[in-house]
Amino acid sequence: MMETDINWRVLLVCWVFLCTSLQGVIVAEDGETKPLKVVPVDEVIKEIRQESRLTGADELTAELDKPIQIWVNRTYLGTDNAYAEFGIRYLAVRLTILNQTENLVTINGEEITLTGWGETYGLKDRPEKYHSMPVKLDREVLSINEMTTPPQLTIPEKSAASFWCLFLEVEKINQISELSLTIPLESGGQLIHDLRSEQRARLGLTSKRIGPEGSLGLLEIQGSLNTVNAQDLADALKKLSAQKVRRIVIRWSKTASEMDVDLVDWLLHRATLEPANQLYSFFPAFPDMQYLALANLPNVNAKEEIDASHRRFLFADVADAVQASLKDLFAVIDPRYIEREIRSGHPLSQRAALVSLETRQDLATFENIYPMLSELYDTADESTRPFVLLAIGQQSHPQAIPMLVNIATQEDQKDAVGAMVALLRSNQQAATSSIERLYTEQAMNVPPAKQIELLTENYRREWSPYLVQALSHKSPEVRSAALKGLVAVGHERLFEFLEAALQDDSEEAQTVAFNALVDMGDAESEQIAVDYALLRLANGDVTENVLEILRRTRDQRAATLVLNQIYRSKEKADREQLLAILEHVGDERIIRDLLKHEEEFEPEERVLIYNLVSALAMPELLEVAKRAVHAEEPILRQTGIALLTKETSDEAAEAIYSLMKDANEDEATQICYALGRIGTRRAEELLKDYRQQSLEAKNESGLDAANDGIRLWMSHSPGWNSIESAYYHSRVENYENALTYFELAVEIDPELGVGHSGIGNTLLKLKKFDKAGEAFQKAYAIDNFDGQAITGIGIVKAIQGETEEAVQFTLDSTDKFPKDDIFAYNTACVFGRAIESLRKVPDLSKTMPTIKEYETKAIQALEKSIKYGFEEFDLMRTDPDLNSLRGLPEFQKLLSN
């Protein structure tokens, strides 16, 4: 007999809205005709031609002249749980069939197959245990039920139809083989589609070697990197590795598509050389690398939250990525290689070589290259000239610094900025005096605010007077820049400058000062910041830092000001921010004022108000929650349920349960979960009442929801900790200890039914059948929906020779457990024990027909159990309750399959 060890399920409700355009036909399994989303074939051909413009992707158009063609614009190779042994690996394919003929094309969807990893995978006979599996598709998660391939579909002439194909339990290795799809046509023949080649073309990958002796691999992705063509990226890296290239930069062009966040994380884990993460165990393997950098990620990916330890391998500019990759090499390499790269290298490695002169210990070796640098400046493009100027700044040649001074005063402002940076970063003493003279004479063709910014970025103590002096500049922009600079460098008089800047007539300067005071965090700075925040708040100026300082200090003076701004504000987003801050600065008086006007607010805002009532534990909470659960808006009803759940009272339980009569399936699930969380005896009664109603109405989802709620309710029992300890000892087959903890649980809480059924199960393991039967009967008396108790009573009766009663008693409760793999398995155990008893009858001729009948029904019960998700095959091989079935060929077939 299989023991139920209670696991808590996360309840997830998904709403998916599907729309259709031109109508094709899907014939469902029940013969019903359903619409299929189709589009004119020209639309898909346009998409294919667009993709074919990528480097090396012209092969995508090779078969466009065929009358029937396949196109896959979305595919995902993933797993439902990478951290579990039983995780399922799958390949999802969004398949589009292009019908360029003048006739209808019909396809039997169930006959589509995938060939890969030396195996062929079909779409038929999807196991029941996967019926609720979530399927990840890049940034989207769908239910497996939304990805069913139509059994049959018809595509109109000159049209294209798209549908999902999901192949389950594909090979679990970190190598992606050649993959091909086979689509049989009803008219005869079949379509073969090379998925790997297609996705390789869509990657748009180029690879080149740059730097000294081609020591850096520069890869560019122009198209779509996905979990299938990730193998092609890995193969390109292996090819470079075979050429002894250990430094890699991967860049994304402007045409590249955004990626699944897991792909970025996978690359960064390889870059950091961290221990293998189980999540990426099925991703393609990389060769050993010395350095891996990623540059110019697509905007969506670049803005995503990324671990701080990984950020150092991400670059917004590919030039910076190349510099970082070659930095340690250029620091020690023979000077001849650096000169060669500066003279004729790839532009990216040329810039890295120029920058490296700043940190070379043997700078004297390069004293003779000034003429080359001067000549290069005259011929370099706009992107390279700043790097040439930096290199010139490191030269001791008598003309180097004068050249930079001259350029800094010229009309070309971009070059002037580059020359100023070169002077600031120069190691030549003449550069410092030149900067001081240029600044004093205001001779640089660099905007004053930019000058301050550059002085800050390249700060030396010598520049401090210029930053302080700029606080008095006539331009607000310059004053603000100077203030930012002084904050950045931590000037000793910073507090004095910030306090004064709050009186500046420039709002920008005030904001800089205020933000800095908020960040400082000491008591004096905080008090000044709060006073200023209140002033800003009174004037209707609500910024994140104003809210932050109020959250931090919880200054009650803000409450009335916040309330006034809530009533004045016309923007919903602003009102929501202000309502949220009331949790930190508000009081009951303020919240009651809001409740008087709640009808004037949007539903989302009313949710915030109701949550404030809860946060302050106001006496009106129950009344407000009851009002919310009967609102028309779903978001208010859900909030009301959540608030009532926190109340943990019978009155709250009754209020929640009153919603059940009009609830849909998802709402009924939420209600049952809430009742389980409330955990009172009345909540249990209501859950059992709904469970009985669901049984009578044959409402399977209602049964599931009620049972989940009751399991959650049981966790509130004072005996629950003992139950969990008992389950642990039972799992490790320490049945004596398990029995001790189960008995302790029912001693603490005699009404805890699972404790009694746990005792019964444990006594069965210890072969104390009579006492086991008594325990199961107690559990059944407490809850006649206890599947363990029902099948336990059946097993004990069967062992005791009451075979007919055992079987009938068990089968009478089958409707209570639809699609329950454990109950189905334990039903087979009842049959197994009944067969065992019947075989002991002296005259087998009388019992043999019943034995045969029970054998058939036992195998059917096991088949159902496996269909519903049962996977404990080791238990099936050794369970004594199934001894009488073990010799049956049908039983052996179940195990072998």
VENNORFEN-V806983 format. One record per backbone hydrogen bond with DSSP energy under -0.5 kcal/mol. CO is the residue of the C=O (numbers start at 1). NH is the residue of the N-H. Records with the same first field share a line. If there is no record, write none. Layout:
CO = NH  NH
This chain:
1 = 3
3 = 5
4 = 6
9 = 11
10 = 12
12 = 14
14 = 16
16 = 18
22 = 21  24  38
24 = 36
25 = 154
26 = 28  34
27 = 152
28 = 31
32 = 28
34 = 26
36 = 24  38
37 = 162
38 = 22
39 = 160
40 = 43  44
41 = 45
42 = 46
43 = 47
44 = 48
45 = 49
46 = 50
47 = 51
48 = 52
50 = 53
51 = 54
54 = 57
57 = 60
58 = 61
59 = 62
61 = 64
63 = 66
67 = 100
69 = 98
71 = 73  96
74 = 94
76 = 78  92
78 = 90
81 = 84
84 = 87
87 = 89
88 = 80
89 = 169  170
90 = 78
91 = 167
92 = 76
93 = 95  165
94 = 73  74
95 = 163
96 = 71  98
97 = 99  161
98 = 69  100
99 = 159
101 = 158
105 = 155
106 = 186
107 = 109  153
108 = 111
109 = 112
110 = 123
113 = 182
114 = 116  121
115 = 180
116 = 119
119 = 116
121 = 114
127 = 130
128 = 131
130 = 133
133 = 144
134 = 136
135 = 142
137 = 140
140 = 137
142 = 135
143 = 146
144 = 147
145 = 148
151 = 109  110
152 = 27
153 = 107
154 = 25  156
155 = 105
156 = 159
158 = 41
159 = 99
160 = 39
161 = 97
163 = 95
165 = 93  167
166 = 168
167 = 91
171 = 173
174 = 285
175 = 177
179 = 195  196
180 = 115
181 = 193
182 = 113  184
183 = 191
184 = 108
185 = 188
189 = 185
191 = 183
193 = 181  195
194 = 198
195 = 199
196 = 200
197 = 201
198 = 202
199 = 203
200 = 203  204
201 = 204
202 = 224
203 = 223
204 = 222
206 = 220
208 = 218
210 = 216
211 = 214
212 = 215
215 = 247
216 = 210  218
217 = 219  249
218 = 208
219 = 251
220 = 206  222
221 = 253
223 = 225  257
224 = 226
226 = 230
228 = 231
229 = 232  233
230 = 234
231 = 235
232 = 236
233 = 237
234 = 238
235 = 239
236 = 240
237 = 241
238 = 242
239 = 243
240 = 243  245
241 = 244
244 = 246
246 = 290  291
247 = 217
248 = 293
249 = 219  251
250 = 295
251 = 221
253 = 256
260 = 263  264
261 = 265
262 = 266
263 = 267
264 = 268
265 = 269
266 = 270
267 = 271
268 = 272
269 = 273  274
277 = 280
278 = 281
280 = 283
291 = 248
293 = 250
294 = 315
295 = 252
298 = 302
299 = 303
301 = 304
307 = 310  311
308 = 311  312
310 = 313
311 = 314
313 = 294
315 = 296
317 = 321
318 = 322
319 = 323
320 = 324
321 = 325
322 = 326
323 = 327
326 = 330
327 = 331
328 = 332
329 = 332  333
334 = 337  338
335 = 339
336 = 340
337 = 341
338 = 342
339 = 343
340 = 344
341 = 345
346 = 350
347 = 351
348 = 352
349 = 353
350 = 354
351 = 355
352 = 356
353 = 357
354 = 357
355 = 358
356 = 359  360
360 = 363
362 = 365
363 = 366
364 = 367
366 = 369
367 = 370
369 = 373
370 = 374
371 = 375
372 = 376
373 = 377
374 = 378
375 = 379
376 = 379  380
381 = 384  385
382 = 386
384 = 387  388
385 = 389
386 = 390
387 = 391
388 = 392
389 = 393
390 = 394
391 = 394
392 = 395
397 = 400  401
398 = 402
399 = 403
400 = 404
401 = 405
402 = 406
403 = 407
404 = 408
405 = 409
406 = 409
407 = 410
408 = 445
411 = 413
412 = 416
413 = 417
414 = 418
415 = 419
416 = 420
417 = 421
418 = 422
419 = 423
420 = 424
421 = 425
423 = 426
428 = 431  432
429 = 432  433
430 = 434
431 = 435
432 = 436
433 = 437
434 = 438
435 = 439
436 = 440
437 = 441
438 = 442  443  444
439 = 442
444 = 446
447 = 451
448 = 452
449 = 453
450 = 454
451 = 455
452 = 456
453 = 457
454 = 458
456 = 459
460 = 463
461 = 464
463 = 466  467
464 = 468
465 = 469
466 = 470
468 = 471
469 = 472
470 = 473
475 = 479
476 = 480
477 = 481
478 = 482
479 = 483
480 = 484
481 = 485
482 = 486
483 = 487
484 = 488
485 = 489
486 = 490  491
491 = 494
493 = 497
494 = 498
495 = 499
496 = 500
497 = 501
498 = 502
500 = 503
501 = 504
505 = 507
506 = 510
507 = 511
508 = 512
509 = 513
510 = 514
511 = 515
512 = 516
513 = 517
514 = 518
515 = 519
516 = 520
517 = 521
522 = 526
523 = 527
524 = 528
525 = 529
526 = 530
527 = 531
528 = 532
529 = 533
530 = 534
531 = 535
532 = 536
533 = 537
534 = 538
535 = 539
536 = 541
537 = 540
540 = 542
541 = 543
543 = 547
544 = 548
545 = 549
546 = 550
547 = 551
548 = 552
549 = 553
550 = 554
554 = 556
555 = 558
556 = 559
557 = 561
558 = 562
559 = 563
560 = 564
561 = 565
562 = 566
563 = 567
564 = 568
565 = 569
570 = 572
571 = 575
572 = 576
573 = 577
574 = 578
575 = 579
576 = 580
577 = 581
578 = 582
579 = 582
580 = 583
581 = 584  585
582 = 586
587 = 591
588 = 592
589 = 593
590 = 594
591 = 595
592 = 596
593 = 597
594 = 597
595 = 598
597 = 600
598 = 601
602 = 605  606
603 = 607
604 = 608
605 = 609
606 = 610
607 = 611
608 = 612
609 = 613
610 = 614
611 = 615
612 = 616
613 = 618
614 = 617
618 = 621
620 = 624
621 = 625
622 = 626
623 = 627
624 = 628
625 = 629
626 = 630
627 = 630
628 = 631
633 = 636  637
634 = 638
635 = 639
636 = 640
637 = 641
638 = 642
639 = 643
640 = 644
641 = 645
642 = 646
643 = 647
644 = 647  648
645 = 648
649 = 653
650 = 654
651 = 655
652 = 656
653 = 657
654 = 658
656 = 659
657 = 660
659 = 662
660 = 663
664 = 668
665 = 669
666 = 670
667 = 671
668 = 672
669 = 673
670 = 674
671 = 675
672 = 676
673 = 677
674 = 678
675 = 679
680 = 684
681 = 685
682 = 686
683 = 687
684 = 688
685 = 689
686 = 690
687 = 691
688 = 692
689 = 693
690 = 694
691 = 695
692 = 696
693 = 697
694 = 699
695 = 698
698 = 700
699 = 703
700 = 704
701 = 705
702 = 706
703 = 707
704 = 708
705 = 709
706 = 710
707 = 711
708 = 712
709 = 713
710 = 714
711 = 715
712 = 715
713 = 716
714 = 717
717 = 720
719 = 723
720 = 724
721 = 725
722 = 726
723 = 727
724 = 728
725 = 729
726 = 730
727 = 731
728 = 732
729 = 734
730 = 733
733 = 735
734 = 738
735 = 739
736 = 740
737 = 741
738 = 742
739 = 743
740 = 744
741 = 745
742 = 746
743 = 747
744 = 748
745 = 749
749 = 752
751 = 753
752 = 755  756
753 = 757
754 = 758
755 = 759
756 = 760
757 = 761
758 = 762
759 = 763
760 = 764
761 = 765
762 = 766
763 = 768
764 = 767
767 = 769
768 = 772
769 = 773
770 = 774
771 = 775
772 = 776
773 = 777
774 = 778
775 = 779
776 = 780
777 = 781
778 = 782
779 = 783
783 = 786
785 = 787
786 = 790
787 = 791
788 = 792
789 = 793
790 = 794
791 = 795
792 = 796
793 = 797
794 = 798
795 = 799
796 = 800
797 = 802
798 = 801
801 = 803
802 = 806
803 = 807
804 = 808
805 = 809
806 = 810
807 = 811
808 = 812
810 = 813
811 = 814
813 = 816
814 = 817
815 = 818
817 = 820
819 = 821
820 = 824
821 = 825
822 = 826
823 = 827
824 = 828
825 = 829
826 = 830
827 = 831
828 = 832
829 = 833
830 = 834
831 = 835
832 = 836
833 = 837
834 = 838
835 = 839
837 = 840
838 = 841
842 = 844
843 = 846  847
844 = 848
847 = 851
848 = 852
849 = 853
850 = 854
851 = 855
852 = 856
853 = 857
854 = 858
855 = 859
856 = 860
857 = 861
858 = 862
859 = 863
860 = 864
861 = 865
862 = 866
863 = 867
864 = 868
865 = 870
866 = 869
867 = 129
871 = 873
872 = 876
873 = 877
874 = 878
875 = 878  879
879 = 882
880 = 883
882 = 885  886
883 = 886
885 = 888
888 = 892
889 = 893
890 = 894
891 = 895
892 = 896
893 = 897
